[in-house]
């Protein structure tokens, strides 16, 4: 049976965007022209977004390996606002984060997908790889559930004038939503923002989209495909 071409285009785009958000080591950088071609061939995002993704690819190709890698670490690993770990924005340091991780990993396993060693289930590239295995309506609904988090990251990346904002903008567009300007507060120094909360003094809500208010990601559960793809 031939698969729906719309599903194939969406799946290809999600996988390409997932790759673009990964650490830009030499192996990934070697595949950037192929990723660009896949995005243009699928045409699952608007021309405006494709132009932004082209700019990101060109920017990564223009940098040396060390510069691209150092810039990536400074952007995504040295602050909460741009973190690609989605539960950082939902649960912060609260005790709810662990059970949420387990539930999400079980969702992947129910679809026949298993995390590689060292992968965390809420890492956005992993989330996108999972979404790419789902039928198009479920995949878009899955993205729509996290659109408010994607928009928060998009705004934080724009504040830093990062070309990676184009990837988040494309994902929001694929979710059927639009980007919205929100205030991105200045972050506390890393050592201070990651300080452990006092024992018996409640759980930190730092990093939530709306601090103090639970905003869980709801997972769209579907029957596993006959041929599962590993993340």
Backbone bond lengths (Angstrom), bond angles and torsions (degrees), N, CA, C in turn:
res aa  C-N    CA-C-N  psi(-1)  N-CA   C-N-CA  omega(-1)  CA-C   N-CA-C  phi
1 X - - - 1.472 - - 1.523 109.33 -
2 X 1.332 116.80 131.11 1.461 121.62 -179.93 1.524 109.94 -77.94
3 X 1.310 115.97 134.00 1.462 120.52 -178.89 1.520 110.66 -79.28
4 X 1.305 115.88 153.22 1.452 122.58 -179.84 1.526 109.89 -60.06
5 X 1.360 118.66 123.77 1.463 119.78 -179.19 1.521 113.06 -61.75
6 X 1.350 117.48 -29.02 1.453 119.63 177.44 1.519 110.32 -64.73
7 X 1.344 115.69 -38.32 1.462 119.00 176.60 1.522 110.00 -65.18
8 X 1.326 116.38 -43.23 1.466 119.63 -179.43 1.517 111.52 -61.01
9 X 1.340 117.37 -42.60 1.461 120.93 179.80 1.519 111.21 -64.63
10 X 1.325 116.61 -42.27 1.459 120.57 179.28 1.527 110.04 -65.84
11 X 1.330 116.52 -44.65 1.461 120.44 -179.12 1.523 111.05 -62.48
12 X 1.329 116.73 -43.73 1.465 120.92 178.88 1.519 110.78 -59.97
13 X 1.335 116.01 -43.88 1.462 120.22 -178.54 1.521 111.22 -66.22
14 X 1.322 117.53 -43.20 1.460 120.55 179.27 1.524 111.28 -61.58
15 X 1.318 116.45 -40.78 1.463 119.25 -179.67 1.527 111.06 -69.13
16 X 1.323 116.21 -38.13 1.466 119.30 178.67 1.528 110.67 -66.86
17 X 1.326 117.24 -41.51 1.466 120.34 178.90 1.531 110.61 -66.63
18 X 1.326 116.67 -37.09 1.459 120.15 176.19 1.524 110.35 -59.64
19 X 1.317 116.35 -43.05 1.465 120.25 179.70 1.524 111.51 -65.47
20 X 1.328 116.76 -39.17 1.462 120.34 -179.91 1.527 112.02 -63.50
21 X 1.329 116.87 -26.14 1.457 120.26 -179.05 1.527 112.85 -88.45
22 X 1.318 117.08 -3.28 1.457 119.92 179.69 1.528 111.11 -80.87
23 X 1.312 114.93 166.40 1.466 122.15 178.44 1.525 109.56 -55.88
24 X 1.333 118.43 125.53 1.474 121.42 -172.45 1.530 113.29 -82.28
25 X 1.331 115.81 60.96 1.457 119.82 174.67 1.520 111.04 -70.50
26 X 1.310 115.98 176.97 1.469 120.38 -175.36 1.524 111.81 -62.22
27 X 1.354 117.27 -34.89 1.470 119.88 -179.41 1.523 110.69 -64.47
28 X 1.343 116.50 -46.04 1.461 119.90 178.99 1.519 110.89 -65.76
29 X 1.311 117.13 -43.54 1.460 120.22 -178.14 1.521 111.26 -61.55
30 X 1.318 116.81 -30.25 1.456 120.12 177.28 1.519 113.42 -68.25
31 X 1.343 116.27 -20.83 1.465 120.56 -179.16 1.526 112.71 -100.35
32 X 1.323 118.64 3.11 1.461 120.51 -177.15 1.538 113.30 -58.09
33 X 1.345 119.75 -42.86 1.475 117.95 177.47 1.525 112.53 -60.30
34 X 1.345 117.37 -36.18 1.461 120.25 178.53 1.523 111.16 -68.40
35 X 1.317 116.07 -38.72 1.463 119.35 178.07 1.520 110.70 -64.36
36 X 1.323 116.07 -40.97 1.476 119.70 177.44 1.528 110.37 -60.61
37 X 1.322 116.87 -45.80 1.459 120.97 -179.34 1.524 111.25 -63.04
38 X 1.340 116.92 -39.02 1.464 120.34 179.74 1.520 110.86 -64.77
39 X 1.323 117.41 -41.70 1.464 121.22 -180.00 1.519 111.14 -64.54
40 X 1.321 116.70 -41.81 1.464 119.77 179.37 1.526 111.15 -70.05
41 X 1.324 117.27 -35.52 1.458 120.24 -179.84 1.515 112.49 -69.90
42 X 1.331 116.86 -36.07 1.462 120.48 -178.01 1.528 111.89 -74.09
43 X 1.325 117.65 -36.54 1.463 122.82 179.35 1.527 112.98 53.75
44 X 1.326 115.65 41.33 1.460 120.06 179.96 1.519 112.26 -91.12
45 X 1.335 117.30 -6.15 1.462 121.24 176.72 1.525 108.66 -127.02
46 X 1.308 116.08 164.98 1.462 121.57 -174.71 1.531 111.62 -69.52
47 X 1.318 115.13 163.96 1.462 120.00 177.73 1.520 111.87 -61.04
48 X 1.328 115.96 -36.78 1.462 119.96 178.61 1.526 110.59 -60.75
49 X 1.325 116.53 -44.85 1.460 120.11 179.34 1.524 110.75 -68.04
50 X 1.331 117.09 -38.82 1.462 119.45 177.54 1.525 110.94 -60.87
51 X 1.328 116.64 -38.22 1.463 120.06 177.95 1.526 110.49 -63.95
52 X 1.339 116.45 -38.84 1.461 119.87 178.29 1.531 110.91 -67.44
53 X 1.323 116.58 -38.21 1.461 120.37 178.63 1.525 110.50 -68.58
54 X 1.329 116.60 -37.30 1.467 120.29 174.46 1.524 110.78 -59.21
55 X 1.337 115.48 -42.52 1.468 119.89 179.90 1.525 110.88 -62.62
56 X 1.338 116.80 -38.55 1.459 120.30 177.32 1.522 110.96 -64.50
57 X 1.319 116.55 -47.11 1.470 120.35 179.31 1.521 110.32 -60.46
58 X 1.325 116.58 -46.02 1.468 119.92 178.77 1.527 110.96 -60.72
59 X 1.345 116.29 -40.96 1.452 120.10 -179.99 1.517 112.21 -64.14
60 X 1.330 117.08 -40.38 1.464 120.61 178.57 1.531 111.28 -68.02
61 X 1.327 115.99 -39.11 1.458 119.73 179.69 1.525 111.75 -68.52
62 X 1.326 116.46 -29.13 1.467 119.97 -178.00 1.518 112.07 -77.75
63 X 1.328 117.54 -18.10 1.461 120.78 -178.94 1.524 111.00 -89.63
64 X 1.303 115.97 152.64 1.448 120.38 170.05 1.516 109.90 -72.34
65 X 1.326 116.80 162.56 1.458 120.93 -177.83 1.530 111.97 -54.97
66 X 1.327 116.52 -48.82 1.459 119.87 -175.81 1.521 111.57 -65.07
67 X 1.335 117.25 -39.44 1.461 120.42 179.89 1.530 111.09 -65.91
68 X 1.337 116.38 -44.81 1.464 120.17 -179.66 1.517 110.82 -61.60
69 X 1.337 116.64 -42.62 1.456 120.90 -178.38 1.525 111.53 -69.76
70 X 1.325 116.63 -42.57 1.464 120.05 179.80 1.524 110.91 -65.31
71 X 1.325 116.84 -42.44 1.462 119.82 179.01 1.526 111.48 -63.05
72 X 1.324 116.33 -37.67 1.466 121.09 179.55 1.526 110.13 -63.59
73 X 1.324 116.49 -47.20 1.462 120.68 -179.53 1.526 110.74 -61.67
74 X 1.333 116.61 -45.27 1.458 120.11 179.27 1.520 111.83 -62.27
75 X 1.312 116.81 -33.50 1.461 121.07 -176.83 1.522 112.66 -77.76
76 X 1.330 116.72 -48.05 1.459 120.35 -169.80 1.529 114.96 -103.01
77 X 1.307 117.74 -20.61 1.466 119.70 -173.53 1.519 113.86 -109.91
78 X 1.312 118.33 1.30 1.469 120.42 -174.87 1.518 112.72 -119.22
79 X 1.312 117.07 26.63 1.455 120.59 178.13 1.508 110.41 -176.37
80 X 1.312 115.87 159.43 1.463 120.62 -177.80 1.534 112.76 -81.55
81 X 1.315 117.59 -37.82 1.465 120.74 -169.83 1.523 112.71 -61.37
82 X 1.330 117.55 -31.62 1.458 121.17 -179.04 1.518 112.41 -106.10
83 X 1.323 118.02 10.33 1.464 120.57 -178.79 1.523 110.80 -59.33
84 X 1.331 116.16 138.81 1.459 121.40 177.00 1.523 111.78 -90.75
85 X 1.331 116.81 4.51 1.468 121.13 173.93 1.520 107.48 -92.66
86 X 1.325 116.02 107.08 1.463 120.93 -167.68 1.515 113.43 -63.08
87 X 1.332 117.98 -35.23 1.456 119.22 -178.74 1.520 112.03 -70.61
88 X 1.329 117.12 -14.79 1.467 120.19 172.22 1.523 109.51 -61.14
89 X 1.334 116.22 -34.49 1.462 121.41 -178.50 1.528 111.80 -85.50
90 X 1.329 117.33 -19.02 1.463 120.98 -176.46 1.521 111.34 -97.03
91 X 1.334 115.76 -49.37 1.459 120.43 -173.11 1.525 113.81 -110.09
92 X 1.321 118.27 -13.68 1.450 119.66 -176.93 1.520 110.80 56.63
93 X 1.319 117.09 -129.43 1.459 122.12 179.80 1.528 112.49 -97.03
94 X 1.319 118.22 11.22 1.454 119.96 -174.66 1.521 111.18 -69.77
95 X 1.309 115.37 161.47 1.464 121.10 -178.16 1.527 112.06 -70.48
96 X 1.338 117.77 -9.68 1.464 120.68 178.19 1.525 112.30 -73.49
97 X 1.314 117.19 -15.45 1.456 119.74 -173.91 1.530 112.01 -67.37
98 X 1.335 117.10 -40.06 1.459 119.93 -179.30 1.515 113.05 -61.34
99 X 1.341 119.07 -53.88 1.465 119.90 177.55 1.525 113.19 -58.79
100 X 1.346 116.79 -35.04 1.466 119.59 178.09 1.527 110.67 -64.65
101 X 1.319 116.77 -38.82 1.472 121.43 176.84 1.530 110.46 -61.53
102 X 1.322 115.76 -45.57 1.459 120.20 -178.54 1.524 110.78 -63.30
103 X 1.335 116.17 -42.99 1.463 120.26 -179.55 1.526 111.26 -63.04
104 X 1.335 116.46 -41.14 1.456 119.82 -179.53 1.523 110.79 -67.79
105 X 1.337 117.31 -41.09 1.461 120.44 177.50 1.523 110.91 -61.55
106 X 1.318 116.77 -38.62 1.470 120.15 178.18 1.523 111.61 -66.71
107 X 1.323 116.23 -33.40 1.463 120.24 175.81 1.527 110.22 -61.48
108 X 1.327 115.96 -44.29 1.459 119.90 177.46 1.529 110.83 -61.29
109 X 1.324 116.04 -45.44 1.464 120.25 -177.31 1.526 111.06 -64.06
110 X 1.331 116.99 -35.33 1.459 120.62 178.05 1.526 111.30 -63.79
111 X 1.332 116.02 -25.74 1.466 121.05 177.84 1.528 111.57 -92.64
112 X 1.339 116.45 5.73 1.459 120.06 179.18 1.503 114.04 84.49
113 X 1.326 117.93 18.46 1.462 122.29 -177.98 1.529 109.44 -113.97
114 X 1.319 115.63 138.68 1.464 120.17 -177.61 1.520 109.63 -130.12
115 X 1.322 115.65 139.08 1.458 121.15 -178.46 1.518 110.64 -70.96
116 X 1.318 115.22 141.60 1.454 120.40 172.86 1.522 108.91 -73.73
117 X 1.312 116.61 161.63 1.456 120.54 -179.80 1.528 110.02 -58.86
118 X 1.316 115.98 130.72 1.460 121.19 178.90 1.512 114.54 88.60
119 X 1.347 118.95 -8.84 1.461 120.73 179.66 1.528 110.44 -83.44
120 X 1.328 116.18 141.45 1.452 121.79 174.43 1.524 108.83 -105.66
121 X 1.326 117.93 140.29 1.470 120.11 -172.59 1.513 114.94 -65.91
122 X 1.355 118.14 -23.77 1.463 119.53 -176.90 1.520 112.79 -92.84
123 X 1.329 117.76 5.12 1.467 121.39 177.40 1.519 108.40 -69.84
124 X 1.319 118.13 124.13 1.458 122.13 -169.63 1.529 113.53 -53.75
125 X 1.338 121.28 -44.28 1.469 118.70 176.17 1.529 113.23 -57.18
126 X 1.337 117.91 -36.28 1.462 121.04 177.44 1.530 109.98 -68.54
127 X 1.314 116.97 -43.37 1.466 121.57 177.88 1.529 110.49 -57.87
128 X 1.331 116.66 -42.06 1.463 120.55 -179.08 1.521 111.58 -69.37
129 X 1.338 116.98 -36.23 1.464 119.69 176.33 1.525 110.12 -61.64
130 X 1.337 116.68 -41.45 1.467 119.54 176.48 1.524 110.91 -63.16
131 X 1.330 116.57 -47.85 1.465 120.18 -178.80 1.521 111.36 -57.89
132 X 1.334 116.96 -32.75 1.472 120.57 -177.86 1.521 112.69 -67.85
133 X 1.337 117.64 -16.79 1.466 120.74 179.63 1.521 112.24 -89.39
134 X 1.324 117.16 -7.68 1.458 121.27 -176.18 1.529 110.71 -93.10
135 X 1.328 117.79 154.05 1.466 119.94 173.04 1.527 110.51 -56.01
136 X 1.314 116.43 150.93 1.462 121.25 -172.51 1.539 113.34 -52.12
137 X 1.349 120.41 -46.99 1.473 118.35 -179.10 1.527 112.61 -60.62
138 X 1.343 116.69 -42.67 1.462 119.98 179.17 1.517 111.42 -67.37
139 X 1.330 116.77 -38.03 1.467 120.14 179.89 1.523 110.48 -63.40
140 X 1.337 117.07 -44.68 1.468 120.12 179.65 1.531 111.01 -66.59
141 X 1.332 116.78 -38.71 1.463 119.78 178.07 1.530 110.06 -65.16
142 X 1.325 116.89 -37.71 1.465 121.99 178.35 1.527 109.67 -62.22
143 X 1.334 117.05 -45.08 1.462 120.83 177.26 1.523 111.02 -63.95
144 X 1.328 116.46 -39.11 1.470 119.96 -178.34 1.520 111.26 -62.56
145 X 1.351 117.74 -32.58 1.458 121.04 179.69 1.527 111.81 -63.19
146 X 1.327 117.07 -27.96 1.468 120.21 -177.40 1.524 111.77 -109.93
147 X 1.332 117.60 14.83 1.463 120.94 -175.58 1.522 112.23 -59.77
148 X 1.345 117.71 -35.09 1.466 119.56 -179.07 1.528 110.69 -67.32
149 X 1.337 117.31 -33.13 1.467 120.36 176.92 1.527 109.91 -72.28
150 X 1.331 116.28 -44.63 1.467 119.89 178.41 1.526 110.55 -58.88
151 X 1.335 116.56 -39.04 1.465 119.97 -179.77 1.527 111.06 -66.89
152 X 1.333 116.80 -37.98 1.464 120.15 178.29 1.527 110.71 -63.95
153 X 1.333 116.89 -43.31 1.468 120.52 178.33 1.525 110.01 -65.89
154 X 1.338 116.54 -40.74 1.465 121.54 178.95 1.523 110.57 -57.72
155 X 1.327 116.77 -45.77 1.459 120.47 -179.91 1.524 111.51 -64.64
156 X 1.333 116.25 -40.28 1.459 119.75 179.17 1.525 111.11 -65.07
157 X 1.324 117.29 -37.53 1.468 120.88 178.18 1.527 110.99 -69.56
158 X 1.324 116.25 -39.17 1.463 119.39 176.89 1.530 111.00 -63.15
159 X 1.321 116.60 -38.65 1.464 120.51 178.45 1.525 110.65 -59.99
160 X 1.321 116.61 -30.81 1.458 121.93 179.18 1.523 112.31 -92.46
161 X 1.339 116.47 7.05 1.471 122.43 -179.67 1.528 111.21 54.99
162 X 1.332 116.34 39.39 1.459 121.38 -177.75 1.529 111.04 -91.30
163 X 1.324 115.68 135.99 1.458 120.72 176.56 1.527 111.65 -67.92
164 X 1.319 117.66 -17.36 1.467 120.42 177.50 1.527 111.50 -65.33
165 X 1.316 118.15 -16.51 1.465 120.33 177.85 1.529 110.99 -58.24
166 X 1.328 117.27 -29.31 1.459 120.48 179.23 1.517 112.88 -61.93
167 X 1.334 117.50 -33.00 1.468 120.66 178.22 1.523 109.90 -66.76
168 X 1.328 116.75 -45.62 1.467 120.12 179.56 1.522 110.69 -65.79
169 X 1.334 116.59 -38.35 1.458 119.57 176.91 1.511 112.06 -61.46
170 X 1.333 116.83 -40.06 1.470 121.17 178.21 1.524 110.58 -64.25
171 X 1.325 117.66 -40.97 1.461 121.14 179.95 1.523 111.12 -65.31
172 X 1.323 116.48 -41.67 1.467 120.19 178.30 1.528 109.88 -62.70
173 X 1.324 116.21 -40.68 1.462 120.77 177.59 1.523 110.89 -62.66
174 X 1.321 117.25 -42.25 1.465 121.02 -179.99 1.522 111.66 -67.57
175 X 1.329 116.46 -24.82 1.465 120.88 177.17 1.523 111.75 -77.95
176 X 1.336 116.93 -3.38 1.457 120.44 -178.61 1.505 113.32 81.25
177 X 1.336 116.56 18.86 1.458 121.52 -178.40 1.525 108.79 -116.73
178 X 1.305 116.15 179.29 1.462 121.34 176.77 1.521 109.02 -127.25
179 X 1.315 115.96 151.85 1.461 120.22 178.27 1.522 109.44 -69.69
180 X 1.309 115.57 143.83 1.464 121.61 -179.99 1.514 108.95 -131.26
181 X 1.315 115.64 136.74 1.461 119.50 178.34 1.516 109.42 -72.64
182 X 1.308 116.70 128.26 1.456 122.49 175.07 1.520 108.42 -131.69
183 X 1.306 115.93 155.15 1.457 119.92 179.15 1.519 109.80 -72.21
184 X 1.320 116.04 129.02 1.459 121.34 176.73 1.514 107.69 -107.80
185 X 1.331 118.26 104.83 1.467 119.97 -177.50 1.518 111.35 -67.34
186 X 1.331 115.80 150.55 1.456 120.22 174.22 1.526 108.51 -64.49
187 X 1.329 115.79 136.48 1.452 120.47 -177.37 1.516 110.99 -85.12
188 X 1.334 114.11 148.95 1.457 120.01 173.79 1.525 108.64 -70.08
189 X 1.338 117.91 158.39 1.458 119.16 175.23 1.513 110.57 -51.82
190 X 1.340 116.35 148.07 1.455 121.62 -172.47 1.520 112.33 -55.80
191 X 1.334 117.35 -43.72 1.462 120.02 -178.25 1.525 111.28 -61.55
192 X 1.332 115.61 -37.46 1.466 120.07 -178.97 1.513 111.57 -74.19
193 X 1.343 117.19 -41.86 1.459 120.54 -175.75 1.514 111.99 -71.04
194 X 1.343 117.61 -24.52 1.462 120.75 -179.39 1.525 112.08 -99.71
195 X 1.321 117.36 9.53 1.450 119.90 179.69 1.522 110.11 -64.29
196 X 1.328 116.61 138.48 1.456 121.07 -178.81 1.522 110.13 -64.64
197 X 1.357 118.32 138.47 1.463 119.77 176.16 1.521 109.86 -68.55
198 X 1.334 116.09 152.64 1.455 120.75 179.53 1.517 110.54 -63.92
199 X 1.337 115.70 142.83 1.460 119.92 177.62 1.521 109.61 -61.49
200 X 1.347 116.30 140.71 1.467 123.53 178.62 1.531 112.02 60.39
201 X 1.338 116.08 21.45 1.463 118.52 -179.43 1.521 110.65 -116.18
202 X 1.336 115.49 23.59 1.446 118.97 178.90 1.515 111.05 86.22
203 X 1.309 116.05 172.51 1.458 121.85 -177.75 1.517 109.71 -104.26
204 X 1.308 115.73 143.79 1.454 120.62 -179.92 1.512 110.58 -68.01
205 X 1.316 116.05 141.15 1.466 120.78 173.17 1.506 110.81 -109.26
206 X 1.339 116.26 11.72 1.467 119.75 179.37 1.518 109.45 -59.26
207 X 1.326 116.87 132.23 1.444 120.44 177.08 1.516 113.38 100.34
208 X 1.343 118.27 -10.72 1.445 119.05 178.41 1.518 110.11 -73.70
209 X 1.354 115.58 152.28 1.452 119.57 176.67 1.524 109.77 -61.41
210 X 1.346 116.66 -39.96 1.451 121.91 173.01 1.515 107.06 -129.15
211 X 1.346 119.72 95.44 1.463 121.74 -175.33 1.514 111.67 -52.96
212 X 1.347 114.47 136.80 1.450 120.18 178.60 1.507 113.99 88.81
213 X 1.340 117.50 -7.06 1.461 120.60 -178.10 1.511 109.09 -123.69
214 X 1.331 117.17 125.91 1.462 120.60 -179.34 1.514 110.08 -67.96
215 X 1.335 116.09 133.37 1.459 120.67 178.98 1.527 108.48 -137.50
216 X 1.333 117.33 73.19 1.466 119.46 -175.58 1.512 112.15 -69.88
217 X 1.339 115.19 150.44 1.457 120.64 171.22 1.517 107.26 -85.64
218 X 1.308 117.99 125.88 1.459 120.86 177.50 1.518 108.33 -93.26
219 X 1.300 115.48 132.54 1.456 121.17 -175.71 1.517 109.95 -95.03
220 X 1.338 117.42 133.97 1.456 122.54 175.63 1.514 107.85 -84.77
221 X 1.294 117.22 110.15 1.451 120.74 -178.26 1.534 109.53 -92.16
222 X 1.296 117.48 130.27 1.457 122.31 178.80 1.505 108.30 -132.25
223 X 1.317 115.96 164.09 1.447 120.15 176.99 1.520 109.29 -67.44
224 X 1.351 117.93 138.67 1.458 119.62 -179.97 1.509 112.11 -62.80
225 X 1.336 116.61 144.68 1.453 121.16 175.08 1.512 109.27 -71.70
226 X 1.296 114.64 161.86 1.468 119.57 178.81 1.513 110.89 -62.64
227 X 1.331 116.61 -35.97 1.453 121.32 -179.87 1.527 108.16 -118.85
228 X 1.336 117.57 101.00 1.455 121.11 178.86 1.492 110.97 -80.84
229 X 1.324 115.98 151.47 1.472 121.25 177.24 1.493 108.71 -109.48
230 X 1.292 117.83 135.68 1.461 121.97 -179.32 1.496 109.86 -80.76
231 X 1.361 117.01 140.03 1.448 120.06 172.91 1.499 109.69 -78.91
